[in-house]
């Protein structure tokens, strides 16, 4: 299967979910044009209160559509944009990417993967019990697993639409594994 964009979403106001759109425009160094999380510095509502001047490494949220398939098998119906992502992908192992991997979307846009999305308790407000499915701890190793996508910064802007191709460009070695941002 060819890696592609399954859906694109944005919202001008803070809310948990983001409506799907026909296209979004990525702005270099800022994020999704017209999205509440776009900006050079942190735009995450909670983090702005105590880290307002830090660089915004959460300009674009990407989530793999395969997660929705996995959640459906457990009785959770989730669709693109409902967990707050800007770009829903199909055919890309987002969680397996190294830090600083580049994602070429469509004809021009390039994103640099910054790290894992750290899910918040609001996920349980959306669907009771869902947080436990996207954020788990291995009882043997004590390691956490984050399944709710990755965060990225825009390195080159452009229009992104559903069905656009996605090309992954790994960073130079040695690769650094993804961490929460």
N, CA and C atoms as an extended XYZ file, in Angstrom:
543
Properties=species:S:1:pos:R:3:atomname:S:1:resname:S:1:resid:I:1 pbc="F F F"
N         0.836       -1.185        0.000 N   UNK     1
C         0.000        0.000        0.000 CA  UNK     1
C         0.877        1.243        0.000 C   UNK     1
N         0.499        2.195       -0.806 N   UNK     2
C         1.202        3.459       -0.867 CA  UNK     2
C         0.794        4.320        0.323 C   UNK     2
N         1.760        4.950        0.959 N   UNK     3
C         1.470        5.847        2.079 CA  UNK     3
C         0.757        7.076        1.548 C   UNK     3
N        -0.325        7.453        2.235 N   UNK     4
C        -1.072        8.617        1.782 CA  UNK     4
C        -1.792        9.315        2.917 C   UNK     4
N        -2.228       10.524        2.621 N   UNK     5
C        -3.046       11.306        3.536 CA  UNK     5
C        -4.472       10.767        3.434 C   UNK     5
N        -5.060       10.399        4.572 N   UNK     6
C        -6.440        9.900        4.581 CA  UNK     6
C        -7.428       11.046        4.790 C   UNK     6
N        -7.059       12.035        5.605 N   UNK     7
C        -7.933       13.179        5.885 CA  UNK     7
C        -7.097       14.322        6.419 C   UNK     7
N        -7.628       15.536        6.301 N   UNK     8
C        -6.998       16.723        6.877 CA  UNK     8
C        -8.044       17.474        7.685 C   UNK     8
N        -7.597       18.078        8.787 N   UNK     9
C        -8.523       18.737        9.710 CA  UNK     9
C        -7.866       19.969       10.315 C   UNK     9
N        -8.700       20.938       10.704 N   UNK    10
C        -8.215       22.105       11.435 CA  UNK    10
C        -9.393       22.727       12.161 C   UNK    10
N        -9.060       23.514       13.198 N   UNK    11
C       -10.085       24.224       13.933 CA  UNK    11
C        -9.511       25.567       14.375 C   UNK    11
N       -10.294       26.606       14.231 N   UNK    12
C        -9.875       27.958       14.586 CA  UNK    12
C        -9.952       28.208       16.086 C   UNK    12
N       -10.690       27.367       16.812 N   UNK    13
C       -10.887       27.541       18.250 CA  UNK    13
C       -10.443       26.278       18.980 C   UNK    13
N       -10.138       26.439       20.271 N   UNK    14
C        -9.768       25.284       21.074 CA  UNK    14
C       -10.983       24.388       21.263 C   UNK    14
N       -10.846       23.148       20.859 N   UNK    15
C       -11.848       22.110       21.094 CA  UNK    15
C       -11.127       20.779       20.936 C   UNK    15
N       -11.724       19.735       21.436 N   UNK    16
C       -11.046       18.444       21.389 CA  UNK    16
C       -10.926       17.921       19.963 C   UNK    16
N       -12.001       17.970       19.205 N   UNK    17
C       -12.007       17.461       17.830 CA  UNK    17
C       -11.811       18.599       16.834 C   UNK    17
N       -11.416       18.220       15.623 N   UNK    18
C       -11.217       19.197       14.550 CA  UNK    18
C       -12.009       18.732       13.329 C   UNK    18
N       -12.784       19.655       12.722 N   UNK    19
C       -13.546       19.277       11.535 CA  UNK    19
C       -12.640       18.940       10.351 C   UNK    19
N       -13.058       17.948        9.578 N   UNK    20
C       -12.339       17.588        8.354 CA  UNK    20
C       -12.536       18.687        7.312 C   UNK    20
N       -11.525       18.849        6.471 N   UNK    21
C       -11.540       19.868        5.414 CA  UNK    21
C       -11.173       19.217        4.085 C   UNK    21
N       -11.447       19.935        3.006 N   UNK    22
C       -11.040       19.469        1.685 CA  UNK    22
C        -9.537       19.597        1.498 C   UNK    22
N        -8.950       20.586        2.183 N   UNK    23
C        -7.503       20.797        2.125 CA  UNK    23
C        -7.105       21.663        3.314 C   UNK    23
N        -5.808       21.633        3.638 N   UNK    24
C        -5.235       22.554        4.618 CA  UNK    24
C        -3.969       23.133        4.007 C   UNK    24
N        -3.605       24.320        4.464 N   UNK    25
C        -2.356       24.946        4.016 CA  UNK    25
C        -1.378       24.916        5.186 C   UNK    25
N        -0.216       24.310        4.957 N   UNK    26
C         0.842       24.305        5.958 CA  UNK    26
C         1.732       25.516        5.721 C   UNK    26
N         2.018       26.233        6.806 N   UNK    27
C         2.849       27.434        6.742 CA  UNK    27
C         4.199       27.155        7.390 C   UNK    27
N         5.276       27.399        6.675 N   UNK    28
C         6.623       27.124        7.155 CA  UNK    28
C         6.864       27.761        8.523 C   UNK    28
N         7.280       26.923        9.489 N   UNK    29
C         7.626       27.387       10.818 CA  UNK    29
C         6.444       27.753       11.702 C   UNK    29
N         5.222       27.554       11.217 N   UNK    30
C         4.042       27.949       11.989 CA  UNK    30
C         3.054       26.817       12.243 C   UNK    30
N         2.715       26.073       11.208 N   UNK    31
C         1.712       25.018       11.355 CA  UNK    31
C         0.624       25.142       10.309 C   UNK    31
N        -0.598       24.776       10.699 N   UNK    32
C        -1.731       24.764        9.786 CA  UNK    32
C        -2.397       26.142        9.793 C   UNK    32
N        -2.461       26.764        8.642 N   UNK    33
C        -3.100       28.073        8.534 CA  UNK    33
C        -4.534       27.998        9.078 C   UNK    33
N        -4.858       28.924        9.980 N   UNK    34
C        -6.200       28.984       10.545 CA  UNK    34
C        -6.454       28.024       11.687 C   UNK    34
N        -5.448       27.251       12.081 N   UNK    35
C        -5.620       26.318       13.198 CA  UNK    35
C        -5.146       26.982       14.485 C   UNK    35
N        -5.871       26.724       15.559 N   UNK    36
C        -5.576       27.345       16.848 CA  UNK    36
C        -4.176       26.994       17.375 C   UNK    36
N        -3.615       25.890       16.934 N   UNK    37
C        -2.292       25.466       17.422 CA  UNK    37
C        -1.134       25.987       16.573 C   UNK    37
N        -1.415       26.764       15.542 N   UNK    38
C        -0.353       27.311       14.696 CA  UNK    38
C         0.365       28.446       15.425 C   UNK    38
N         1.677       28.508       15.273 N   UNK    39
C         2.463       29.591       15.857 CA  UNK    39
C         3.895       29.173       16.090 C   UNK    39
N         4.775       30.147       16.239 N   UNK    40
C         6.191       29.871       16.467 CA  UNK    40
C         6.454       29.367       17.881 C   UNK    40
N         5.638       29.826       18.837 N   UNK    41
C         5.795       29.393       20.226 CA  UNK    41
C         4.612       28.515       20.613 C   UNK    41
N         4.731       27.845       21.731 N   UNK    42
C         3.728       26.882       22.200 CA  UNK    42
C         2.319       27.456       22.125 C   UNK    42
N         1.401       26.672       21.562 N   UNK    43
C         0.001       27.065       21.436 CA  UNK    43
C        -0.914       26.090       22.176 C   UNK    43
N        -0.333       25.075       22.791 N   UNK    44
C        -1.119       24.117       23.566 CA  UNK    44
C        -1.681       24.847       24.781 C   UNK    44
N        -2.998       24.804       24.946 N   UNK    45
C        -3.690       25.624       25.933 CA  UNK    45
C        -3.095       25.521       27.337 C   UNK    45
N        -2.858       24.314       27.820 N   UNK    46
C        -2.333       24.126       29.171 CA  UNK    46
C        -0.878       24.577       29.275 C   UNK    46
N        -0.057       24.191       28.309 N   UNK    47
C         1.379       24.481       28.375 CA  UNK    47
C         1.695       25.961       28.182 C   UNK    47
N         0.798       26.714       27.540 N   UNK    48
C         1.036       28.152       27.352 CA  UNK    48
C         1.084       28.885       28.692 C   UNK    48
N         0.449       28.326       29.713 N   UNK    49
C         0.405       29.000       31.010 CA  UNK    49
C         1.753       28.970       31.732 C   UNK    49
N         2.570       27.949       31.463 N   UNK    50
C         3.846       27.868       32.182 CA  UNK    50
C         5.068       27.796       31.280 C   UNK    50
N         4.904       27.663       29.970 N   UNK    51
C         6.037       27.630       29.035 CA  UNK    51
C         5.720       28.452       27.781 C   UNK    51
N         5.242       29.676       27.928 N   UNK    52
C         4.722       30.407       26.769 CA  UNK    52
C         5.756       30.766       25.707 C   UNK    52
N         7.025       30.782       26.039 N   UNK    53
C         8.037       31.235       25.086 CA  UNK    53
C         8.828       30.116       24.425 C   UNK    53
N         8.509       28.864       24.768 N   UNK    54
C         9.233       27.748       24.148 CA  UNK    54
C         8.809       27.574       22.692 C   UNK    54
N         9.719       27.071       21.858 N   UNK    55
C         9.365       26.824       20.452 CA  UNK    55
C         8.206       25.830       20.355 C   UNK    55
N         7.368       26.046       19.367 N   UNK    56
C         6.216       25.184       19.143 CA  UNK    56
C         6.635       23.947       18.348 C   UNK    56
N         6.843       22.841       19.042 N   UNK    57
C         7.177       21.570       18.391 CA  UNK    57
C         5.917       20.769       18.087 C   UNK    57
N         4.749       21.356       18.386 N   UNK    58
C         3.460       20.690       18.194 CA  UNK    58
C         2.622       21.452       17.166 C   UNK    58
N         3.264       21.897       16.088 N   UNK    59
C         2.562       22.677       15.068 CA  UNK    59
C         1.530       21.846       14.316 C   UNK    59
N         1.869       20.594       14.055 N   UNK    60
C         0.983       19.710       13.283 CA  UNK    60
C         0.915       18.369       13.991 C   UNK    60
N        -0.311       17.900       14.207 N   UNK    61
C        -0.528       16.599       14.837 CA  UNK    61
C        -0.935       15.611       13.749 C   UNK    61
N        -0.180       14.505       13.650 N   UNK    62
C        -0.488       13.450       12.691 CA  UNK    62
C        -0.891       12.191       13.449 C   UNK    62
N        -1.885       11.507       12.930 N   UNK    63
C        -2.325       10.257       13.540 CA  UNK    63
C        -2.569        9.230       12.432 C   UNK    63
N        -2.228        8.008       12.713 N   UNK    64
C        -2.370        6.932       11.747 CA  UNK    64
C        -3.794        6.353       11.811 C   UNK    64
N        -4.429        6.261       10.643 N   UNK    65
C        -5.796        5.758       10.543 CA  UNK    65
C        -5.895        4.305       11.013 C   UNK    65
N        -4.795        3.586       10.950 N   UNK    66
C        -4.792        2.195       11.413 CA  UNK    66
C        -5.158        2.104       12.899 C   UNK    66
N        -4.861        3.150       13.675 N   UNK    67
C        -5.256        3.164       15.081 CA  UNK    67
C        -6.773        3.082       15.207 C   UNK    67
N        -7.495        3.765       14.329 N   UNK    68
C        -8.953        3.736       14.385 CA  UNK    68
C        -9.472        2.318       14.119 C   UNK    68
N        -8.810        1.595       13.210 N   UNK    69
C        -9.181        0.198       12.943 CA  UNK    69
C        -8.972       -0.644       14.198 C   UNK    69
N        -7.843       -0.448       14.858 N   UNK    70
C        -7.524       -1.181       16.089 CA  UNK    70
C        -8.540       -0.861       17.187 C   UNK    70
N        -8.880        0.400       17.331 N   UNK    71
C        -9.838        0.809       18.363 CA  UNK    71
C       -11.239        0.274       18.075 C   UNK    71
N       -11.606        0.196       16.802 N   UNK    72
C       -12.924       -0.332       16.432 CA  UNK    72
C       -13.076       -1.784       16.878 C   UNK    72
N       -11.989       -2.545       16.801 N   UNK    73
C       -12.029       -3.940       17.254 CA  UNK    73
C       -12.280       -4.041       18.751 C   UNK    73
N       -12.022       -2.955       19.469 N   UNK    74
C       -12.235       -2.920       20.917 CA  UNK    74
C       -13.511       -2.168       21.289 C   UNK    74
N       -14.312       -1.832       20.266 N   UNK    75
C       -15.608       -1.206       20.513 CA  UNK    75
C       -15.621        0.308       20.514 C   UNK    75
N       -14.519        0.951       20.127 N   UNK    76
C       -14.453        2.409       20.090 CA  UNK    76
C       -14.582        2.896       18.647 C   UNK    76
N       -15.593        3.675       18.375 N   UNK    77
C       -15.757        4.247       17.039 CA  UNK    77
C       -15.122        5.638       17.020 C   UNK    77
N       -14.054        5.775       16.251 N   UNK    78
C       -13.319        7.023       16.151 CA  UNK    78
C       -13.054        7.286       14.672 C   UNK    78
N       -13.257        8.540       14.262 N   UNK    79
C       -13.033        8.926       12.874 CA  UNK    79
C       -11.979       10.028       12.803 C   UNK    79
N       -11.501       10.278       11.606 N   UNK    80
C       -10.478       11.298       11.365 CA  UNK    80
C       -10.889       12.643       11.942 C   UNK    80
N        -9.950       13.281       12.639 N   UNK    81
C       -10.158       14.594       13.223 CA  UNK    81
C       -10.754       14.570       14.621 C   UNK    81
N       -11.361       13.474       15.006 N   UNK    82
C       -12.044       13.425       16.293 CA  UNK    82
C       -11.098       13.435       17.488 C   UNK    82
N        -9.838       13.021       17.303 N   UNK    83
C        -8.874       13.056       18.405 CA  UNK    83
C        -7.961       14.271       18.296 C   UNK    83
N        -8.359       15.244       17.483 N   UNK    84
C        -7.652       16.513       17.414 CA  UNK    84
C        -6.499       16.575       16.435 C   UNK    84
N        -6.337       15.543       15.618 N   UNK    85
C        -5.217       15.564       14.681 CA  UNK    85
C        -5.523       16.449       13.480 C   UNK    85
N        -4.447       16.959       12.880 N   UNK    86
C        -4.558       17.761       11.663 CA  UNK    86
C        -4.475       16.912       10.407 C   UNK    86
N        -3.644       15.879       10.465 N   UNK    87
C        -3.452       15.014        9.297 CA  UNK    87
C        -3.589       13.566        9.746 C   UNK    87
N        -4.504       12.872        9.092 N   UNK    88
C        -4.691       11.444        9.342 CA  UNK    88
C        -4.011       10.719        8.182 C   UNK    88
N        -3.159        9.754        8.520 N   UNK    89
C        -2.378        9.042        7.506 CA  UNK    89
C        -2.858        7.610        7.361 C   UNK    89
N        -2.442        6.989        6.268 N   UNK    90
C        -2.678        5.562        6.034 CA  UNK    90
C        -1.424        5.019        5.379 C   UNK    90
N        -0.881        3.917        5.945 N   UNK    91
C         0.275        3.270        5.328 CA  UNK    91
C         1.628        3.786        5.783 C   UNK    91
N         1.665        4.588        6.859 N   UNK    92
C         2.930        5.089        7.411 CA  UNK    92
C         3.015        4.645        8.861 C   UNK    92
N         4.123        4.029        9.234 N   UNK    93
C         4.331        3.642       10.634 CA  UNK    93
C         4.821        4.868       11.401 C   UNK    93
N         3.889        5.770       11.713 N   UNK    94
C         4.259        7.017       12.387 CA  UNK    94
C         5.002        6.765       13.683 C   UNK    94
N         4.523        5.808       14.474 N   UNK    95
C         5.120        5.565       15.788 CA  UNK    95
C         6.504        4.936       15.694 C   UNK    95
N         6.841        4.378       14.547 N   UNK    96
C         8.147        3.767       14.344 CA  UNK    96
C         9.174        4.699       13.727 C   UNK    96
N         8.762        5.922       13.412 N   UNK    97
C         9.699        6.875       12.810 CA  UNK    97
C        10.708        7.370       13.841 C   UNK    97
N        11.908        7.700       13.405 N   UNK    98
C        12.864        8.330       14.324 CA  UNK    98
C        12.584        9.825       14.415 C   UNK    98
N        13.069       10.436       15.471 N   UNK    99
C        13.007       11.888       15.603 CA  UNK    99
C        13.708       12.519       14.403 C   UNK    99
N        13.150       13.596       13.895 N   UNK   100
C        13.684       14.376       12.764 CA  UNK   100
C        13.462       13.739       11.406 C   UNK   100
N        12.682       12.650       11.326 N   UNK   101
C        12.317       12.118       10.017 CA  UNK   101
C        11.513       13.188        9.285 C   UNK   101
N        11.699       13.260        7.973 N   UNK   102
C        10.948       14.212        7.160 CA  UNK   102
C         9.823       13.487        6.445 C   UNK   102
N         8.658       14.112        6.439 N   UNK   103
C         7.504       13.587        5.722 CA  UNK   103
C         7.180       14.552        4.589 C   UNK   103
N         7.292       14.067        3.363 N   UNK   104
C         6.968       14.861        2.184 CA  UNK   104
C         5.517       14.554        1.835 C   UNK   104
N         4.670       15.581        1.901 N   UNK   105
C         3.228       15.428        1.694 CA  UNK   105
C         2.816       16.132        0.410 C   UNK   105
N         2.208       15.389       -0.494 N   UNK   106
C         1.756       16.002       -1.734 CA  UNK   106
C         2.912       16.556       -2.536 C   UNK   106
N         2.668       17.711       -3.173 N   UNK   107
C         3.651       18.266       -4.100 CA  UNK   107
C         4.749       19.091       -3.440 C   UNK   107
N         4.456       19.739       -2.277 N   UNK   108
C         5.435       20.677       -1.734 CA  UNK   108
C         5.704       20.548       -0.246 C   UNK   108
N         4.719       20.204        0.540 N   UNK   109
C         4.822       20.298        1.997 CA  UNK   109
C         5.821       19.286        2.563 C   UNK   109
N         6.581       19.751        3.560 N   UNK   110
C         7.524       18.886        4.267 CA  UNK   110
C         7.374       19.142        5.765 C   UNK   110
N         7.169       18.067        6.515 N   UNK   111
C         7.090       18.119        7.965 CA  UNK   111
C         8.294       17.414        8.560 C   UNK   111
N         8.776       17.922        9.700 N   UNK   112
C         9.824       17.241       10.456 CA  UNK   112
C         9.209       16.704       11.733 C   UNK   112
N         9.308       15.405       11.946 N   UNK   113
C         8.719       14.767       13.116 CA  UNK   113
C         9.495       15.188       14.364 C   UNK   113
N         8.757       15.742       15.338 N   UNK   114
C         9.375       16.252       16.571 CA  UNK   114
C         9.290       15.249       17.714 C   UNK   114
N         8.204       14.477       17.772 N   UNK   115
C         8.055       13.523       18.860 CA  UNK   115
C         6.651       12.977       18.964 C   UNK   115
N         6.434       12.201       20.001 N   UNK   116
C         5.148       11.562       20.243 CA  UNK   116
C         4.154       12.522       20.873 C   UNK   116
N         2.909       12.379       20.480 N   UNK   117
C         1.855       13.141       21.151 CA  UNK   117
C         1.642       12.534       22.527 C   UNK   117
N         1.585       13.376       23.516 N   UNK   118
C         1.298       12.969       24.883 CA  UNK   118
C        -0.209       13.130       25.088 C   UNK   118
N        -0.963       12.032       25.107 N   UNK   119
C        -2.424       12.170       25.206 CA  UNK   119
C        -2.848       12.696       26.568 C   UNK   119
N        -3.965       13.413       26.583 N   UNK   120
C        -4.462       13.969       27.838 CA  UNK   120
C        -5.757       13.274       28.248 C   UNK   120
N        -6.154       13.529       29.473 N   UNK   121
C        -7.350       12.886       30.036 CA  UNK   121
C        -8.621       13.267       29.299 C   UNK   121
N        -8.604       14.336       28.495 N   UNK   122
C        -9.798       14.721       27.737 CA  UNK   122
C       -10.236       13.617       26.777 C   UNK   122
N        -9.324       12.717       26.451 N   UNK   123
C        -9.686       11.594       25.584 CA  UNK   123
C       -10.792       10.764       26.231 C   UNK   123
N       -10.748       10.620       27.543 N   UNK   124
C       -11.803        9.877       28.245 CA  UNK   124
C       -13.121       10.637       28.260 C   UNK   124
N       -13.086       11.971       28.171 N   UNK   125
C       -14.320       12.735       28.047 CA  UNK   125
C       -14.970       12.482       26.686 C   UNK   125
N       -14.143       12.274       25.681 N   UNK   126
C       -14.623       11.989       24.332 CA  UNK   126
C       -15.226       10.586       24.257 C   UNK   126
N       -14.496        9.592       24.737 N   UNK   127
C       -14.963        8.198       24.803 CA  UNK   127
C       -14.402        7.600       26.087 C   UNK   127
N       -15.276        7.266       27.021 N   UNK   128
C       -14.865        6.704       28.302 CA  UNK   128
C       -14.003        5.452       28.077 C   UNK   128
N       -12.838        5.423       28.724 N   UNK   129
C       -11.923        4.289       28.625 CA  UNK   129
C       -10.940        4.359       27.477 C   UNK   129
N       -11.072        5.359       26.609 N   UNK   130
C       -10.213        5.437       25.424 CA  UNK   130
C        -8.754        5.756       25.772 C   UNK   130
N        -8.537        6.539       26.823 N   UNK   131
C        -7.162        6.884       27.202 CA  UNK   131
C        -6.336        5.623       27.463 C   UNK   131
N        -6.935        4.645       28.100 N   UNK   132
C        -6.233        3.402       28.393 CA  UNK   132
C        -5.864        2.594       27.162 C   UNK   132
N        -6.478        2.925       26.030 N   UNK   133
C        -6.157        2.230       24.780 CA  UNK   133
C        -5.073        2.938       23.972 C   UNK   133
N        -4.888        4.233       24.208 N   UNK   134
C        -3.892        4.984       23.431 CA  UNK   134
C        -2.654        5.338       24.250 C   UNK   134
N        -2.700        5.015       25.538 N   UNK   135
C        -1.588        5.295       26.442 CA  UNK   135
C        -1.547        4.150       27.449 C   UNK   135
N        -0.574        3.275       27.309 N   UNK   136
C        -0.513        2.102       28.177 CA  UNK   136
C         0.870        1.959       28.794 C   UNK   136
N         0.917        1.209       29.893 N   UNK   137
C         2.192        0.921       30.540 CA  UNK   137
C         2.358       -0.598       30.610 C   UNK   137
N         3.519       -1.057       30.215 N   UNK   138
C         3.840       -2.474       30.295 CA  UNK   138
C         4.095       -2.803       31.758 C   UNK   138
N         3.317       -3.714       32.317 N   UNK   139
C         3.432       -4.034       33.746 CA  UNK   139
C         4.751       -4.719       34.094 C   UNK   139
N         5.405       -5.327       33.122 N   UNK   140
C         6.678       -6.005       33.371 CA  UNK   140
C         7.849       -5.025       33.298 C   UNK   140
N         7.912       -4.245       32.211 N   UNK   141
C         9.065       -3.351       32.013 CA  UNK   141
C         8.846       -1.960       32.593 C   UNK   141
N         7.579       -1.571       32.797 N   UNK   142
C         7.277       -0.230       33.281 CA  UNK   142
C         7.377        0.833       32.197 C   UNK   142
N         7.582        0.400       30.937 N   UNK   143
C         7.689        1.346       29.830 CA  UNK   143
C         6.309        1.749       29.336 C   UNK   143
N         6.192        3.014       28.926 N   UNK   144
C         4.941        3.537       28.412 CA  UNK   144
C         4.882        3.385       26.897 C   UNK   144
N         3.684        3.164       26.390 N   UNK   145
C         3.438        3.134       24.958 CA  UNK   145
C         2.445        4.236       24.639 C   UNK   145
N         2.831        5.111       23.725 N   UNK   146
C         1.975        6.204       23.285 CA  UNK   146
C         1.514        5.884       21.866 C   UNK   146
N         0.214        5.756       21.652 N   UNK   147
C        -0.310        5.390       20.344 CA  UNK   147
C        -1.035        6.528       19.639 C   UNK   147
N        -1.113        7.695       20.268 N   UNK   148
C        -1.984        8.754       19.730 CA  UNK   148
C        -1.290        9.693       18.754 C   UNK   148
N        -0.370        9.168       17.981 N   UNK   149
C         0.212        9.930       16.895 CA  UNK   149
C         1.496       10.650       17.242 C   UNK   149
N         1.920       11.472       16.289 N   UNK   150
C         3.161       12.225       16.423 CA  UNK   150
C         2.904       13.709       16.174 C   UNK   150
N         3.827       14.512       16.665 N   UNK   151
C         3.786       15.953       16.464 CA  UNK   151
C         4.933       16.329       15.520 C   UNK   151
N         4.699       17.368       14.725 N   UNK   152
C         5.699       17.763       13.735 CA  UNK   152
C         5.711       19.279       13.575 C   UNK   152
N         6.810       19.763       12.999 N   UNK   153
C         6.929       21.168       12.638 CA  UNK   153
C         7.006       21.257       11.112 C   UNK   153
N         6.551       22.378       10.582 N   UNK   154
C         6.511       22.565        9.134 CA  UNK   154
C         7.854       23.119        8.667 C   UNK   154
N         8.560       22.356        7.849 N   UNK   155
C         9.838       22.792        7.285 CA  UNK   155
C         9.646       23.447        5.917 C   UNK   155
N         8.601       23.046        5.198 N   UNK   156
C         8.281       23.673        3.914 CA  UNK   156
C         6.767       23.617        3.754 C   UNK   156
N         6.187       24.779        3.530 N   UNK   157
C         4.739       24.882        3.444 CA  UNK   157
C         4.169       24.353        2.143 C   UNK   157
N         2.857       24.264        2.120 N   UNK   158
C         2.155       23.816        0.926 CA  UNK   158
C         0.749       23.351        1.273 C   UNK   158
N        -0.018       23.078        0.253 N   UNK   159
C        -1.387       22.579        0.401 CA  UNK   159
C        -1.333       21.064        0.562 C   UNK   159
N        -2.128       20.547        1.510 N   UNK   160
C        -2.222       19.100        1.721 CA  UNK   160
C        -3.693       18.714        1.618 C   UNK   160
N        -3.949       17.640        0.869 N   UNK   161
C        -5.313       17.157        0.633 CA  UNK   161
C        -5.389       15.655        0.899 C   UNK   161
N        -6.597       15.166        1.190 N   UNK   162
C        -6.769       13.714        1.252 CA  UNK   162
C        -6.306       13.079       -0.058 C   UNK   162
N        -5.711       11.913        0.048 N   UNK   163
C        -5.183       11.109       -1.058 CA  UNK   163
C        -3.819       11.571       -1.547 C   UNK   163
N        -3.274       12.678       -0.982 N   UNK   164
C        -1.908       13.058       -1.332 CA  UNK   164
C        -0.953       11.950       -0.882 C   UNK   164
N         0.109       11.779       -1.634 N   UNK   165
C         1.106       10.774       -1.268 CA  UNK   165
C         1.955       11.285       -0.103 C   UNK   165
N         2.539       10.342        0.627 N   UNK   166
C         3.468       10.649        1.711 CA  UNK   166
C         4.752        9.870        1.453 C   UNK   166
N         5.863       10.588        1.425 N   UNK   167
C         7.178        9.973        1.289 CA  UNK   167
C         7.949       10.234        2.575 C   UNK   167
N         8.551        9.192        3.132 N   UNK   168
C         9.319        9.316        4.368 CA  UNK   168
C        10.798        9.406        4.031 C   UNK   168
N        11.460       10.401        4.597 N   UNK   169
C        12.905       10.569        4.447 CA  UNK   169
C        13.534       10.472        5.832 C   UNK   169
N        14.212        9.366        6.110 N   UNK   170
C        14.836        9.222        7.436 CA  UNK   170
C        15.965       10.236        7.617 C   UNK   170
N        16.227       10.626        8.861 N   UNK   171
C        17.351       11.531        9.125 CA  UNK   171
C        18.661       10.747        9.052 C   UNK   171
N        19.791       11.466        9.052 N   UNK   172
C        21.077       10.770        9.093 CA  UNK   172
C        21.192        9.929       10.366 C   UNK   172
N        21.941        8.863       10.288 N   UNK   173
C        22.178        8.018       11.460 CA  UNK   173
C        23.194        8.666       12.379 C   UNK   173
N        23.192        8.402       13.639 N   UNK   174
C        22.316        7.451       14.318 CA  UNK   174
C        20.935        8.065       14.552 C   UNK   174
N        19.920        7.217       14.456 N   UNK   175
C        18.545        7.665       14.659 CA  UNK   175
C        18.235        7.765       16.145 C   UNK   175
N        17.467        8.800       16.488 N   UNK   176
C        16.987        8.967       17.872 CA  UNK   176
C        15.530        8.543       17.913 C   UNK   176
N        15.171        7.684       18.869 N   UNK   177
C        13.772        7.274       18.977 CA  UNK   177
C        12.895        8.449       19.393 C   UNK   177
N        11.611        8.348       19.074 N   UNK   178
C        10.658        9.403       19.431 CA  UNK   178
C        10.444        9.459       20.929 C   UNK   178
N        10.328       10.672       21.432 N   UNK   179
C         9.985       10.919       22.827 CA  UNK   179
C         8.787       11.846       22.850 C   UNK   179
N         8.143       11.995       23.986 N   UNK   180
C         7.001       12.884       24.116 CA  UNK   180
C         7.417       14.337       23.937 C   UNK   180
N         6.548       15.110       23.276 N   UNK   181
C         6.775       16.564       23.161 CA  UNK   181
C         5.538       17.298       23.647 C   UNK   181
